[in-house]
Amino acid sequence: MRQVEPNKLITVFGGSGFIGRYVVQLLAQKGYRVRVAVRRPNLALYLKPLGDVGQIQLFQANIRDAVSCRAALEGADGVVNLVGILQEGGAQRFASVQAAGAGLIAKLAGEAGITRFAHVSAIGADEESASEYARTKALGEEAVLKAVPTATILRPSIVFGPEDDFFNRFAAMARLSPALPLIGGGETRFQPVYVKDVAAAILAALENDGARGKIYELGGPEVFSFKELMERMLEEIRRKRVLVSLPFALAKLMGHVAGILPNAPLTADQVELLKTDNVVSDEAREEERTLAALGVPATGLDSVLSTYLYRFRRTGQFERREA
């Protein structure tokens, strides 16, 4: 049952990121006023044209600062929290961003009486995980539901789309390197989910009473091994590369070394994540806590991948398949 009516105000934390731009655009298309809470509004000006004049407001806020977050929530009818990091750097730590930060936003939202809250976590969130990323995602979920019991938690598998950090990263590596690593033999399974489907799920979480207080796992229509995803990517960019199996132990050692670099291509924590399949659980399917349960048809990988990976071919969109 729809409760949040168009022209209401939705505050989106982290709206300038990969998923955020699609969430902001969809909310604007549906008639909502959108307040995008980001650390650097001057770097998010590209969001403004996604809505009508004045419909999308950029607001300076830092999830480590209660005063700015409280101001960002003033007058809001709903909240979306998309803030998360894939690796630590500077003041951006897993614990402060994904656990404490999520908890602060939810606490302030609860104090403001806001009950419509969509929080994006990740498949694999687990307080017992060896990965700090996964542990802090789970702690963030716990903090959100404690402060706002009606919040909806959304756990996507790897998210793909034009600005993704998965296919684009490996395709860029394939342009320069004759080989690509298959960590752990490339057997880890993934269920890639399209970014626009994730945005639609977030909208449904805000609007539907039935989603309140639930945890959804979001995956696409197909499951692939890491090796199969690399093969699919290479096929799309028309390049032949050697796929080299890399044992977890060696990959973790390399991650420790590379992890000290800014924008490291691999960290030890990411290697830990790769030890666990990243797919929708049987429990979520049985309890109907999936994309389908939110009324969102899952988009297949093949229908989208070619629309943005062509730029990694030798001659771009003019590259022809070999006969």
N, C-alpha and C positions, 0 to 999 in steps of 0.2 A: 504494500500500500504506500503510495507516494505521500510524503509528509513535507519535504522541503520544496517550497514553491519557487519558480523562477523569479528573478529580481531580488532574491534573498542574497545575503553576503556570505561568501565562503572564503575563509582564510586558508591559503595553501603555503605551508612551510616547505622550503626546498623546491619551489615551483620553477626555478630556472634550470634544473637538471634535465637529463634525458627524458625520464618519464614525465617530469613536471610540465614541460611545454605542451605535451599532449593533453594532460589533465586540465591545464589552464584553458587551452583552446576549446576542449569539449564543454567545459562548464560555461564558457562564454557563449558558445553556440546554443546551449540550452537556456540561455537567458539569465544566468546568474551574474551577479557582480562579484568580481574576484580580486581579493587582496593577496598579493604574492609577497610573502615574508622571506627576504633573502639578506645575506650579509652585505652584498655589494649591488644595490639597485642599479647603479650605472652600467653594470655588466649584463643586465637583464632587460635592456630596453627593447630587444627584439620581440619581447612578449606583447608589448602594447598593441601592435597592429593585428593581433589575433582576435581582438574583440572590437566593439564599437568604441567611439570616442568616449573616454572616461570610464569605460566598463572594467578595465583591468588597471588596478592600482599597484604600483611597486612600493614596498614598505621595508625600511631597514630594520632588521631584527637578527639577533644572534641567539641560538637556542641555549647558549650558556649564560644568557643574561635575562633574568626574570622581568626586569622593567620593560625592555623592548618587546619581549614576547607577550606580556600582558597588554601592551598598547596595540600590538598586532591583532589581538583577539577581541578588542573592544567592538561591540556591536555585531559580532559575527554570529551567523545562524548555524554554521557548520565548519568543521576543520578537517583538513587533509594534511597528514604529516608524511613527507617523502624524504626527509633528511636521512642520509646514510653515507658511509664511505666504504670503499673497497680496500683501502690501505691507509695506515696512519701517516701523519706528517704534521710537524709543528704542534700547534695546539689542538689539532683535529685528532682525537684519540677515540678508539672504539667505545670505551666506557663513557666518555663525556658526551659523545654525539648520539650513539645508538641506544644507550641505556639511560643515563641521567638526562640527556636532552629530551628524549621522548617522554620521560616521566615528568619533566618540568612543564612541557607543553600541555600534557594531559591534566596535570594538577591545576594549572591556571584555567584550562577550559572547564574543568569540573567546578571550580570556584565561580566561574562566570555563568554557570548553569547551561553550558552547551552540551547537548547529548548526542548530536550528530558528529561522529568522529571516525574518520577512516585513516588507519595507520598501516603503512606499507612496511612489511618485514621481509622475510625470505624463507623459502623452503629450506629446511635443515636447521632452523632456529632451535637451539637445544642448550639448556643450561649445563648439561653434562658433556658438551662437545669439547674436543681438544682444540678447536678453533675459537679464538677470541671473538672473531667476527660473528660466528654462530651463537656463542654464549651471550654476547651483548645484545644481539637481536632478540633472543629469548627474554632477557631481562627487561628490554624495552617493552615487549608485549605485556609482560607481567605488570609493569608500572602503569601502562596505559589502561589496562582493564581494571586495575585497582582504583585508579582515579576516575575513570569514566566507564562503568560497567556495561554501558550500552554501545561502546566503541566496536567497530568492526576491524578485525585484523586481516590483512591480505598478504599471503605468502606466495610470491611468484617464483617460478624457476628462472633460468636465465632469460632475460628480456631482449628481444631482437627488434631492430628497426634501423632507420637511416643513420642515427647518431650512436648506435650501441657501442659498447666497449669490448665486445666479444669478437664478433666476426670482423669488424673493422680492424681490430688490433692484430689478429692473426693474418688477415689479408695483407696488411701493411708489412708484416714480418716476411710474408711469402714473396714480396716484391724484391727483397734484399737478400734473403737467406736461401741457400739451396736445400735446407732441411728444416723441419718443424718438429718440436718435441711432443711426444705422447706420454705425458706424465702418468706413471702407474700402468703403462701399456695402453693407455687410451680407452680403458674399459668402463670408466665412470659414465653413468647414464644421465642424460638430461632430457627435459621436456620443454623445449623453447616456446616461449609465449610472446605473441606480438604486442608491441608497446600500446597500440591503439585498443587492443582487447583489455589490457591492464587498466587503461584510462576509463574504459566503459565499465569495468568492474568497480572501480572507485566511485564512479557516479552512482551505480546501482547500490553500493554500500551506503551512500549518503541518503538515498531516496527511499529505500525499501525497509519497512518495519521488520520484515522477516530476517534481515541480515544483522540486526542489532545483537551485540554481544557474542558474535560467532567468529571463528577463525576459518578463513577460506584458503585453499591451496590452488594456485593458478598455474595451469600448464597448457600447452598447445595440444593438438590432436595426435601428435606423434612423439615417440621416444627414440632418441638416438644415443649411441655411445659417443664419447669424445672423439674417437677415431673417425666415426662416420660423419661427424660434424666437420672435421678437418677435410675429409674427402669431398664432402658436399661443397665446402667453401672453395677448395682448389678447382673443382669442376666449374664453378660459377665464374671464377676469375681467369679460367683458361690457362692455368699454370701447373706444371708438374714439379712436385717437390718430394723429397724423401721424408717419410714419417719415421722418426727414430724413437723407439721405446726408451723411456727414462724412468728407472726405478724410483719409487717414492723417496727412499732414503737419500739418494743422490740429488733428487729434485729439491728436497728440503734443505740440504746443505747449500745448494746453489741459491735457494730463496733467502737463506740467512745472509749470504754475501750480497746479493742483489738488493735486498730489502733496505740497505742503508742509503740507496740512491733515491733521488726524487723521481716520482713516477716510475718506480721499479717495474720491470716487465713481469717479475715473479717475486712473491714473498713466501716465507715459510708458512704463514697462516693460510695462504691460498692453497698451498700443497695439502694442508690438513683438510681443507674443504673438499678437495678432489678425491679424498678417500671414501666419501659417502655419496651415493646416488642422489641426484637432485631432481626427483620426480614426485608427482602427486601420490600421496599415500593411499593404500587400500581403504583405510579408515575414512579419509576425506571423501572418497568416491561413494562409499557405502552410506555415509551420513549426508550426502548431497551438499558438500561444502566445496564446490568447484566453480569454474567459470559458467558451466551450463546451469548450475543452480541459481546463479545471478542473472540468468537470461542473456548471457553473452556467448554467441557462437565462436568457437575457437578457429583462428586463422592459421592455415598451414604455412610451413616455412617456405616451400617452393614458390608460393604465389607472391612472396614479398622479396626474397633474397636478391633476385636478379634486378630489382628496381634500384638498388643502391650499391651493390658490389661491383657493378660493371666498371666503375671508375678505377678499379685495381687491375683491369686487363691492360695489356701492353698498348692497345690503341683504343681504350675506353669502350664506348658503346658500338664502335665500328669493328670490334674484334669479331671474327667469324669462327665458328666451330670447325674443327678439323673434320674432313670427310671420312 
